[in-house]
């Protein structure tokens, strides 16, 4: 843990992580893009069997991801908790990939059973390797710039691996009319699998597993469910990933439908377009950290979703059945590729951030489990794309015979592209309306979390080694840990004291700091009856502590005019009502109360809270004051 907090990976380790991404997606896109086509060209499987196999396989694969994430999180070895599974998954994936494109000489149902069994085994083996690969990312550190660099390196590798295998497969498909290419597909799978194994070995050799091992209690299944269901930022990322992968799957389905329907146009238009798209992906990922520093992650995500939607709509306006012009097709592929690349990097970074947010909010950390949520939704997104493509094909099958013969592929591709554009715009809207791990809140969260981790190191020398010196007291940032913007209420209409306390306790319950807000409300009101919470200068601090609290929490209500029932010893009536609640651990309650008192003793600070125009402004001023006090105490 101490090593992770200040760790800076060198060039060798960054390159090894990138190379691992190349190898990983070499075989992923080999299977995703070409195994269905391989089965179709082989003539041993019906279209219904192939579609059912891929949809069922993706769903089965997705459901296995959380199990693998949990297994990895529970693993403890001297090599780390992720690298042993990465090594085992690499070996199994290599053999399964080769076996998928091998013809054992079987026919009919015997071959279908063979293909289904090996495909399911491949999904298990790939999951065993894939989740540990992504779970290594948070171990490189919490600093945003470093995380952006490492996520960009990983995504650059995966995109490069995908482009290499797509180009190689496209070259084979150009020969499909003249040659029997099944042996060529086996050769491609053999070389790809061997290259994949070599690249993953480089990753294992040079990348260390520095995943933080934070002190925690028994990590039960109930806590795992809570870690996902109560992490609202993670749930948003899951939906974004599901939408993103569905759109990408629809786009890829359109490209390969275009290949099958227009062999002559492949060499003329599609190959240059794919090359342009690959170059655009590489440039977009390489330049992304610089653009993030220039205009921020939020703007870049909006741009990426806009690029995706624009590319899909541009492709939709073309005459796909007649062979579109290479320039328009190239422009569409560039927009789609660049947008997909940037959004993929950003969702990966966001997922790593959500792991820190889960630890910050719930006190639980599970890299494997949370990254499995992303891989699970990515596979479900592809399954939805397959399903939608099958439905559009079935729909066009209902068209009149004359129209079906000439326009069915065109209609099916256009429906898929329109759906993909709508999905991309939905990603943009969801992100803008719901996601919040950026700006002041995000920076404060990371700073607070790192200081609290350092506090853990100081308090647990027997776990982490010899006690450190000059470690800042984590209580200096406890206010920022306990406070959430949603727990700040600026009333427009006057309320009584009981109504204010009820509203504040319900807000705290929504942050999952307490299970039953009524228990907290009763504890606060009982404490107030024993001793008035009105302090001085129009300020009241209602407080309670007990085992009903999961972690420290704080809220504030700003009234339009003072409450007559809350009169301070100095004669002033209260219009600023704070609430603090903590577990009964012997230190959190008094520490939080002391920090809040220090802030309220700053001359003019209470007046600034009263003059603030919104809850966001109140929240920002509280954070700034907390930071100022923390820095002055250092």
C-alpha positions in Angstrom: 0.0 0.0 0.0 2.7 2.5 0.9 4.5 1.7 -2.4 1.3 2.2 -4.4 0.5 5.7 -3.0 3.7 7.3 -4.4 4.4 4.9 -7.2 5.6 6.1 -10.7 5.8 3.3 -13.3 8.8 3.5 -15.7 8.8 3.4 -19.4 9.5 -0.4 -19.5 6.5 -1.1 -17.3 4.2 1.2 -19.3 5.2 -0.5 -22.6 4.7 -4.0 -21.1 1.2 -3.1 -20.0 0.5 -1.7 -23.5 1.9 -4.9 -25.1 -0.3 -7.0 -22.9 -3.3 -5.1 -24.3 -2.3 -5.7 -27.9 -2.0 -9.5 -27.3 -5.3 -9.6 -25.3 -7.4 -8.0 -28.0 -5.7 -9.9 -30.9 -7.5 -13.0 -29.9 -10.6 -11.2 -28.5 -11.4 -9.6 -31.9 -10.3 -12.7 -33.8 -13.1 -14.5 -32.0 -15.6 -11.6 -32.0 -15.2 -10.6 -35.6 -14.3 -13.8 -37.4 -15.4 -17.0 -35.5 -19.1 -16.5 -36.5 -18.0 -16.0 -40.1 -15.7 -19.0 -39.9 -18.6 -21.2 -38.8 -20.8 -19.8 -41.6 -18.2 -20.4 -44.3 -17.5 -23.9 -43.0 -21.1 -24.9 -43.9 -21.4 -27.2 -40.9 -23.6 -25.0 -38.7 -27.0 -23.4 -39.5 -27.4 -19.6 -39.1 -29.8 -20.2 -36.2 -27.3 -22.3 -34.3 -24.5 -19.8 -34.9 -26.6 -16.8 -33.7 -27.9 -18.8 -30.6 -24.3 -19.9 -29.8 -23.0 -16.4 -29.8 -25.8 -14.8 -27.8 -25.9 -17.6 -25.3 -22.1 -17.6 -25.1 -21.9 -13.9 -24.5 -24.5 -14.0 -21.7 -22.8 -17.0 -20.1 -19.5 -15.3 -20.3 -20.9 -12.1 -18.9 -22.4 -13.9 -15.9 -19.1 -15.5 -15.1 -17.2 -12.2 -14.9 -18.3 -11.2 -11.3 -17.5 -14.7 -10.1 -14.0 -14.4 -11.6 -13.6 -10.9 -10.1 -14.5 -12.2 -6.6 -12.2 -15.1 -6.9 -9.3 -12.8 -7.8 -10.1 -10.4 -5.0 -10.0 -13.2 -2.5 -6.6 -14.5 -3.9 -3.5 -13.9 -1.8 -0.1 -15.0 -3.2 3.4 -13.5 -3.1 2.9 -12.6 -6.8 -0.2 -10.6 -6.0 -3.8 -11.4 -6.4 -4.2 -10.9 -10.2 -1.0 -12.1 -11.9 -1.5 -15.9 -11.1 -4.9 -15.9 -12.8 -3.6 -13.8 -15.7 -0.9 -16.4 -16.3 -3.3 -19.4 -16.1 -5.9 -17.6 -18.3 -3.2 -16.9 -20.9 -2.2 -20.5 -21.3 -5.8 -21.8 -21.5 -6.9 -19.0 -23.9 -4.1 -19.8 -26.3 -5.0 -23.4 -26.7 -8.8 -22.7 -26.9 -8.2 -20.1 -29.6 -6.4 -22.6 -31.7 -9.0 -25.3 -31.1 -11.8 -23.0 -32.2 -10.4 -22.7 -35.7 -9.4 -26.3 -36.0 -11.5 -28.7 -38.0 -11.5 -32.1 -36.2 -13.2 -33.8 -39.1 -16.6 -34.0 -37.5 -20.0 -33.2 -39.1 -23.5 -32.3 -38.1 -24.4 -32.3 -34.4 -21.1 -33.7 -33.4 -19.2 -30.7 -34.9 -21.8 -28.3 -33.3 -21.2 -29.9 -29.9 -17.5 -29.5 -30.4 -17.7 -25.9 -31.4 -20.1 -25.0 -28.6 -17.9 -26.7 -25.9 -14.7 -25.1 -27.1 -16.3 -21.7 -27.4 -17.6 -21.9 -23.8 -14.2 -23.0 -22.6 -12.6 -20.1 -24.5 -15.0 -17.6 -22.8 -14.0 -19.0 -19.4 -10.3 -18.9 -20.1 -10.4 -15.4 -21.6 -12.4 -14.1 -18.6 -9.7 -15.6 -16.3 -7.1 -13.4 -18.0 -9.1 -10.3 -19.0 -10.4 -9.2 -15.6 -7.0 -9.4 -13.9 -5.5 -7.4 -16.7 -7.8 -4.4 -16.2 -7.8 -4.8 -12.4 -4.1 -4.0 -12.4 -4.9 -0.4 -13.5 -5.9 1.1 -10.1 -2.6 -0.2 -8.6 -0.6 2.3 -10.6 -1.8 5.1 -8.4 -4.7 7.5 -7.8 -3.2 10.6 -9.5 -5.5 11.5 -12.4 -2.7 12.2 -14.8 -1.0 8.9 -14.2 -4.3 7.0 -14.4 -5.1 8.7 -17.7 -1.6 7.8 -19.1 -1.9 4.1 -18.1 -5.5 3.8 -19.2 -4.6 5.4 -22.6 -1.6 3.0 -22.9 -3.9 0.0 -22.2 -6.6 1.1 -24.6 -4.0 2.0 -27.3 -2.8 -1.5 -27.0 -6.2 -3.1 -27.2 -7.2 -0.9 -30.2 -4.0 -1.7 -32.0 -4.5 -5.4 -31.4 -8.0 -5.2 -32.7 -6.9 -3.3 -35.8 -4.1 -5.8 -36.6 -6.5 -8.7 -36.5 -9.2 -6.9 -38.4 -6.8 -5.9 -41.2 -5.5 -9.5 -41.4 -9.0 -10.9 -41.6 -10.1 -8.4 -44.2 -7.1 -9.5 -46.4 -8.3 -13.1 -46.1 -11.9 -12.1 -46.9 -10.9 -10.4 -50.1 -9.9 -13.8 -51.4 -13.1 -15.5 -50.3 -14.6 -15.7 -53.7 -11.6 -17.5 -55.3 -10.2 -19.6 -52.6 -11.2 -21.9 -49.8 -9.9 -19.9 -46.9 -10.7 -22.2 -43.9 -7.0 -23.3 -43.6 -6.0 -19.7 -43.8 -8.2 -18.9 -40.8 -6.6 -21.7 -38.8 -3.2 -20.3 -39.7 -4.3 -16.8 -38.6 -5.6 -18.2 -35.3 -2.4 -20.1 -34.7 -0.1 -17.2 -35.2 -2.4 -14.8 -33.3 -2.6 -17.2 -30.3 1.2 -17.7 -30.2 1.8 -13.9 -30.5 -0.8 -13.3 -27.7 1.0 -15.7 -25.4 4.4 -14.0 -26.0 2.9 -10.6 -25.3 1.2 -11.6 -22.1 4.5 -13.2 -20.9 6.1 -9.8 -21.4 3.4 -8.3 -19.3 3.8 -10.8 -16.5 7.6 -10.3 -16.5 7.7 -6.5 -16.3 4.5 -5.4 -14.6 4.2 -5.7 -10.9 0.9 -6.2 -9.1 0.8 -3.3 -6.7 -2.9 -3.5 -6.0 -3.6 -1.8 -2.6 -4.2 -4.3 0.2 -6.3 -2.2 2.6 -7.2 -3.4 6.1 -10.8 -4.6 6.2 -13.1 -7.1 7.8 -14.6 -10.2 6.4 -15.5 -9.5 2.7 -18.8 -11.3 2.5 -21.1 -11.8 -0.5 -23.6 -9.3 1.1 -20.9 -6.7 1.1 -20.0 -7.4 -2.5 -23.7 -6.9 -3.5 -23.7 -3.7 -1.5 -20.5 -2.5 -3.0 -22.0 -2.6 -6.5 -25.6 -1.6 -5.7 -24.8 1.3 -3.5 -22.0 2.7 -5.8 -24.2 5.0 -7.9 -21.2 6.2 -10.1 -20.3 2.6 -10.9 -23.9 1.9 -12.0 -23.8 4.8 -14.3 -20.5 3.5 -15.9 -22.1 0.1 -16.3 -25.0 1.6 -18.3 -22.6 3.7 -20.3 -20.4 0.7 -21.1 -23.5 -1.3 -22.1 -24.7 1.4 -24.5 -21.2 1.9 -25.9 -20.5 -1.7 -26.7 -24.0 -2.2 -28.2 -23.4 0.7 -30.5 -19.9 -0.6 -31.5 -21.3 -4.1 -32.0 -24.0 -2.7 -34.4 -21.4 -0.8 -36.3 -19.2 -3.9 -36.7 -22.2 -5.9 -37.8 -22.9 -3.3 -40.5 -19.3 -3.4 -41.7 -19.2 -7.2 -42.1 -22.6 -7.3 -43.7 -21.2 -4.8 -46.2 -18.2 -7.0 -46.8 -20.5 -10.0 -47.5 -22.8 -8.1 -49.8 -20.1 -6.1 -51.7 -17.0 -8.2 -52.3 -15.9 -5.9 -55.2 -16.2 -2.8 -53.1 -14.1 -4.1 -50.2 -10.8 -3.4 -51.8 -12.0 -0.2 -53.4 -13.5 1.5 -50.4 -13.5 -0.5 -47.1 -9.9 -1.4 -46.8 -8.7 2.3 -47.0 -11.5 3.3 -44.6 -10.4 0.7 -42.1 -6.8 1.9 -42.3 -7.9 5.5 -41.8 -10.0 4.4 -38.9 -7.1 2.6 -37.3 -4.9 5.6 -37.7 -7.6 7.8 -36.2 -7.9 5.5 -33.2 -4.2 5.6 -32.5 -3.9 9.3 -32.8 -7.0 9.9 -30.7 -5.7 7.7 -27.9 -2.2 9.1 -28.0 -3.4 12.7 -27.9 -6.2 12.2 -25.3 -4.1 12.9 -22.1 -3.1 16.3 -23.6 -6.7 17.1 -24.6 -7.9 16.1 -21.1 -5.4 18.6 -19.6 -6.6 21.3 -22.1 -10.4 20.9 -21.7 -11.2 18.2 -19.2 -12.6 14.7 -19.2 -16.2 15.9 -19.3 -15.8 17.8 -22.6 -13.8 15.0 -24.2 -16.5 12.4 -23.3 -19.2 14.6 -24.9 -17.0 15.0 -28.0 -16.4 11.3 -28.3 -20.1 10.4 -28.1 -20.8 13.1 -30.7 -18.2 11.7 -33.0 -19.7 8.2 -32.7 -23.2 9.5 -33.5 -22.0 11.6 -36.4 -20.1 8.7 -37.9 -23.1 6.3 -37.7 -25.5 8.9 -39.3 -23.0 9.7 -42.0 -22.7 6.1 -42.9 -26.5 5.7 -42.8 -26.9 8.4 -45.4 -24.7 6.4 -47.9 -25.9 3.9 -50.5 -24.2 0.9 -48.9 -25.6 -1.6 -51.4 -24.0 0.2 -54.3 -20.6 0.7 -52.8 -20.1 4.1 -51.2 -17.3 6.5 -52.2 -14.1 5.9 -50.4 -13.8 9.4 -49.0 -17.3 9.4 -47.3 -16.8 5.9 -46.0 -13.3 6.9 -44.7 -14.7 10.0 -43.0 -17.5 7.9 -41.3 -15.0 5.3 -40.1 -12.6 8.0 -38.8 -15.4 9.6 -36.8 -16.6 6.2 -35.4 -13.2 4.9 -34.7 -11.9 8.1 -32.9 -15.1 8.5 -30.9 -15.1 4.8 -29.8 -11.4 4.9 -28.9 -11.8 8.1 -26.7 -15.0 6.9 -25.0 -13.4 3.5 -24.3 -10.4 5.1 -22.6 -12.6 7.5 -20.6 -14.9 4.7 -19.4 -11.9 2.7 -18.3 -10.6 5.7 -16.3 -14.0 6.3 -14.9 -14.3 2.7 -13.7 -10.9 3.0 -11.9 -12.2 6.2 -10.3 -15.4 4.5 -9.2 -13.3 1.9 -7.3 -11.8 4.7 -5.3 -15.3 6.2 -4.9 -16.6 2.9 -3.5 -13.8 2.8 -1.0 -14.4 6.4 -0.1 -18.2 6.0 0.3 -18.5 2.4 1.6 -15.1 1.6 3.1 -14.8 -1.4 0.7 -12.4 -2.0 -2.2 -12.6 -4.8 -4.8 -10.8 -4.1 -8.1 -11.6 -7.5 -9.6 -15.3 -7.4 -8.8 -15.8 -3.9 -10.0 -13.8 -4.3 -13.2 -15.8 -7.5 -13.9 -18.9 -5.3 -13.9 -17.5 -3.5 -16.9 -16.4 -6.5 -18.8 -19.7 -8.2 -18.1 -21.7 -5.2 -19.5 -19.4 -5.0 -22.5 -20.2 -8.6 -23.4 -23.9 -8.1 -22.8 -23.7 -5.1 -25.1 -22.3 -7.2 -27.9 -25.0 -9.8 -27.2 -27.6 -7.1 -27.6 -26.0 -6.0 -30.8 -26.1 -9.6 -32.1 -29.8 -9.9 -31.1 -30.7 -6.6 -32.7 -29.0 -7.6 -35.9 -30.9 -10.8 -35.9 -34.2 -9.0 -35.4 -33.5 -6.6 -38.2 -32.7 -9.5 -40.5 -36.0 -11.2 -39.4 -37.8 -7.9 -40.1 -36.5 -7.6 -43.6 -37.5 -11.2 -44.2 -41.1 -10.0 -43.9 -40.7 -7.6 -46.8 -42.3 -8.4 -50.2 -40.1 -10.7 -52.3 -39.1 -8.1 -54.9 -38.2 -5.5 -52.3 -36.5 -8.1 -50.2 -34.2 -9.2 -53.0 -32.9 -5.7 -53.7 -33.2 -3.7 -50.5 -33.2 -6.0 -47.5 -29.5 -5.7 -46.7 -29.7 -2.0 -47.1 -32.7 -1.6 -44.8 -31.2 -3.9 -42.2 -27.9 -1.9 -42.1 -29.7 1.4 -41.9 -31.8 0.3 -39.0 -28.7 -0.8 -37.2 -26.9 2.5 -37.8 -29.8 4.6 -36.7 -30.1 2.6 -33.5 -26.3 3.0 -32.9 -26.6 6.8 -33.4 -29.5 7.0 -30.9 -27.5 4.9 -28.4 -24.4 7.2 -28.7 -26.6 10.3 -28.1 -28.1 8.5 -25.1 -24.6 8.0 -23.7 -24.0 11.7 -23.9 -27.2 12.6 -22.1 -26.7 10.1 -19.3 -23.2 11.2 -18.7 -24.1 14.9 -18.6 -27.1 14.4 -16.3 -25.8 11.8 -13.9 -22.0 11.3 -13.7 -20.2 13.5 -11.2 -16.7 12.1 -10.5 -15.0 15.2 -11.9 -14.4 18.8 -10.7 -14.1 19.9 -7.1 -15.9 16.8 -5.6 -13.6 14.4 -7.5 -10.4 16.1 -6.5 -11.5 16.4 -2.9 -12.5 12.7 -2.8 -9.1 11.5 -4.1 -7.2 13.8 -1.7 -9.3 12.7 1.3 -9.0 9.0 0.4 -5.2 9.2 0.1 -4.9 11.0 3.4 -7.2 8.4 5.0 -5.1 5.6 3.6 -2.0 7.2 5.0 -3.7 7.4 8.3 -4.3 3.6 8.0 -0.6 3.1 7.5 0.1 5.1 10.6 -2.4 3.2 12.7 -1.5 -0.3 11.4 2.4 -0.5 11.6 2.2 -4.2 12.3 0.6 -4.7 9.0 2.5 -2.3 6.8 5.9 -2.4 8.3 7.8 0.1 10.5 5.7 3.2 11.5 6.3 6.2 9.3 7.1 9.7 10.5 5.7 13.0 9.5 2.4 11.5 8.3 -0.5 14.0 8.2 -3.4 13.4 10.5 -6.4 12.2 8.4 -8.8 14.0 10.7 -7.8 17.2 9.1 -9.9 16.2 6.0 -12.6 14.3 7.9 -15.2 17.1 7.1 -14.7 16.5 3.4 -15.0 12.7 3.9 -18.3 13.1 5.8 -19.9 15.8 3.7 -21.8 15.2 0.5 -23.5 18.0 -1.6 -26.8 16.1 -1.6 -26.9 16.6 2.2 -27.0 20.4 1.9 -30.4 22.0 1.8 -31.1 25.6 1.1 -34.7 26.1 2.0 -36.9 28.6 0.1 -39.8 28.2 2.5 -39.7 28.2 6.3 -39.7 24.8 8.1 -39.8 23.9 11.8 -36.9 22.2 13.5 -38.3 18.7 13.4 -39.0 18.9 9.7 -35.4 20.1 9.1 -34.0 17.2 11.0 -36.2 14.7 9.2 -35.1 16.1 5.8 -31.4 16.0 6.7 -31.5 12.4 8.1 -33.3 11.2 5.0 -30.6 12.8 2.8 -27.9 11.1 4.9 -29.7 7.8 4.5 -29.7 8.2 0.7 -25.9 8.3 0.9 -26.1 4.8 2.6 -24.5 6.0 5.8 -27.4 4.7 7.8 -29.9 2.0 7.1 -33.0 3.5 8.8 -33.2 7.4 8.9 -35.8 7.2 11.6 -33.3 5.8 14.0 -30.9 8.6 13.3 -33.7 11.2 13.5 -34.8 9.9 16.9 -31.2 9.9 18.2 -30.7 13.5 17.1 -34.0 14.8 18.6 -33.3 12.9 21.9 -29.9 14.5 22.1 -31.4 17.9 21.4 -33.9 17.4 24.3 -31.1 16.6 26.7 -29.0 19.6 25.6 -30.0 22.2 23.1 -28.0 22.0 19.8 -28.2 25.8 19.4 -24.6 27.0 19.9 -24.0 30.7 19.2 -24.3 33.4 16.5 -27.4 31.7 14.9 -25.7 28.3 14.4 -27.0 25.0 15.6 -25.1 21.7 15.5 -27.4 18.7 16.0 -25.5 15.5 16.5 -25.7 11.8 17.4 -23.5 8.7 17.4 -24.2 5.0 17.5 -23.8 1.6 15.9 -26.6 2.5 13.5 -24.1 4.6 11.5 -21.9 2.9 8.9 -19.5 5.9 8.6 -19.3 9.6 9.6 -21.8 11.9 7.8 -22.6 15.6 7.9 -25.4 17.8 6.6 -26.4 21.5 6.6 -29.7 23.3 6.3 -29.8 27.0 5.5 -33.1 28.6 6.5 -34.6 31.7 4.8 -35.1 33.2 8.3 -34.2 32.1 11.8 -36.1 29.5 13.7 -37.8 30.9 16.9 -37.6 27.5 18.6 -33.8 27.4 18.3 -32.4 30.2 20.5 -28.7 30.3 21.3 -27.3 31.3 24.7 -26.2 34.7 23.2 -29.9 35.4 22.2 -29.6 34.8 18.5 -32.0 32.5 16.7 -30.6 29.8 14.4 -30.7 29.9 10.6 -27.7 27.6 10.0 -28.5 24.1 11.2 -25.7 21.5 10.9 -26.1 17.8 11.6 -23.2 15.4 12.3 -23.5 11.6 12.9 -20.8 9.1 13.4 -20.2 5.5 14.5 -19.6 5.1 18.2 -15.8 4.3 17.8 -14.5 6.7 20.4 -12.9 9.2 18.1 -14.8 10.0 14.9 -17.6 12.0 16.6 -15.4 14.3 18.6 -13.0 14.7 15.7 -15.6 15.7 13.3 -17.2 18.1 15.8 -13.9 19.7 16.5 -13.1 20.2 12.8 -16.5 21.8 12.1 -16.0 24.1 15.1 -12.6 25.2 13.7 -14.3 26.1 10.4 -17.1 28.0 12.0 -14.6 30.0 14.1 -13.1 31.4 10.9 -14.2 35.1 10.8 -17.0 35.8 8.4 -17.3 32.1 7.3 -20.9 31.7 8.6 -21.9 34.9 6.8 -20.5 33.4 3.5 -22.7 30.3 4.0 -25.8 32.4 4.5 -25.0 34.6 1.4 -24.4 31.6 -0.9 -26.9 31.4 -3.7 -27.1 27.6 -4.1 -26.3 24.3 -2.3 -23.4 23.9 -4.8 -21.9 27.2 -3.7 -22.4 26.3 0.0 -20.7 22.9 -0.6 -17.7 24.6 -2.4 -17.2 27.1 0.4 -17.3 24.3 3.0 -14.6 22.3 1.1 -12.4 25.4 0.5 -12.5 26.3 4.2 -11.8 22.6 5.2 -8.8 22.6 2.8 -7.5 25.9 4.1 -7.6 24.6 7.7 -6.0 21.3 6.7 -3.1 23.1 5.0 -2.6 25.5 7.9 -2.4 22.6 10.3 0.2 20.8 8.2 
